[in-house]
Amino acid sequence: MKVMNIIHDSVVDGEGLRTVIFFAGCPHFCKGCHNPRSWNIHNGTEMSVEEVVEEAASNPLTDVTLSGGEPFFQAEEVCKVAKQLKELGKNIWIYTGFTFEQLLASRDPYIHELLGCCDVLVDGPFILAERDLTLPFRGSRNQRIIDLTKKGREEKKVVNHEYRH
């Protein structure tokens, strides 16, 4: 799979201390994107599932965030990473430019499997006209924080502007 970067000790990409995996490749091309080099999948470094998991799990104090680019662009391989990290007890957040509804409508089984491995989804494209630096864990007001845990699904928990950590 193609990976742009893996950074440790982030506090802005989800709750708590996190290791963030930035995947290459993105079909959204959002104006004002914070990582436009990630749009081209060829800009990433080829890494195996094992290499990504080993690096992400190397810090036992952090949970994990899957970002990009677009993690769902490489859903099959990212799913394998997420499964292994989940088995290690990691809480997983995933960022996407797709909406939750678009992902649910997909016929790609790896997209559904990847959603099932994650605890929280931050969905929606970055929209420059809706940029809001006061929002925790999001760049624009249209983006939602969705609890994908069993409890969150049962409560249909979508958290927007009132989200506070």
N, C-alpha and C positions, 0 to 999 in steps of 0.2 A: 504494500500500500504506500501511498505518497503522503509524507508528513512534512509540514513546514517547520514545526518546532515543538518542543516539549519544555514547558517552563514549570518550575516548582515554586511553591509558597505564594500563590496568588490569593488575594482577598477580594478581588473585584469580579470574579467569574463564577459566583455561587457562594452559598453560605460556608463559612469557615475557611480553613486553610486548604488550598486546592492545588493539585497538579493539573495543568491544562495542556491538552494535546490539540495542536492546531493542524488540521488535515488540509491537504491541498485539493484544489478543484472546487469550483463554485459556479452554478449556472445563473445566479441572481444578479450579479453586477450592480449592487446597490450603490447609488450615488452617495459619496461621503463615507464609503466603507473604511473601517479602520485597518483593513488588511488586504488591499487590492492585489498584492502579489500572489495571494492565495487563490485567486480566480483560476489561474492556469495550473492544471495538475502537473505539468512538466517542471514547475518551479519547486516542487517538493523533493524530498530525499526518500528514496526507496527504503522501507523498513519492513521487517517481518512482524507478524503478530507477536511473536515471542519477544522481539526486541522492544516493541512499544510497551508491552505489558511489563517487562522487566524494568524499563526506565520509569514508567508511571508508578510502579509499586516500590521503587527504591526508597521512597520516603514514606515510612510507616505512619507519619503524623498527618498526611494529607489525604483528602478525598479527591475525586477526579472530575474534571470537566472536559467534555468533548466539544471542540469548537472548530472553526475553520477560517477560511473556506466553508464548505458545507459537508458536515460529517455524513449525511445521508447520500452524498454523491458516491461514496465508497461503502455503501451500507453492508455489503457482505463481509468485508474485512473488519470494518469498525464494529460490527456485531460480535465477531469473534473476540476482539479486544475487550469489549464491554462485558461479555460473558465471563471471561477469565478474571477481570477486575472485580466483578460482582462476587465471584466465588472467593475472592480474597477479602471480602467484606467491605469493599469500597462503596460509598455513596456516589452516585453518578448523576451529574447534570449534563444536558446536551442542548446546544444552541443550534437553531436552524433558521434559514430564511423562508422555509415553507411554513404554512399554517398547520396546526394540528389536524384540522379537517382534511387538508390536502394529503397529509401523510396517511391518515386513516383510509382515504379513498384509493391509495396506491395498491396496485396488484403485486408489488414486489414483496415477497414473504420476508426478506431480510429487513426491510423497513419496519415491518410489524414486530419482528423478533427483536430488533434493536430498541424499539420503543419499550418493549417488555423488560429490557435489561436496565432501563434508566429510571431514576427516581423523580427527576424534575426535567421538564422540557421548557425552554425559552423559545417561543415561536414567533414567526413573522419576519419579513424583510426589514432591514434598517431603512427608515424613511427620513431623509434629511430634514424635511419640513416639519417633522414631528419629533425632532431631536430634543431630548430633555435630560440634562446632566444630573438632575435631582433624583431620578429614578434609580433605585437599587437594581443592579444586575442587568440592566437593559439600556439600550441607546436611544430608543424612540418610543413614544407613547402607544403606538399600535402593538408593540410586542407584549406578549403575555407570559407569565410564569405559571406553568401548569403542573400540578402534583400528579405524577404518574403512579404513585404507590397504590397498593390495593385500597387503602383507606381513602386516599385522594380520589380514586376512580369511583368508589362507592358514594362519596360526598359530592362528586362532580366539581372538584375544587379547582377553579381557575382564579388565580390571584392577579390582580392588576395593580393599579396605582397605590392601593393601600398597603401593599407588601412592605413590611418592615422586618429587618433581621435583628 
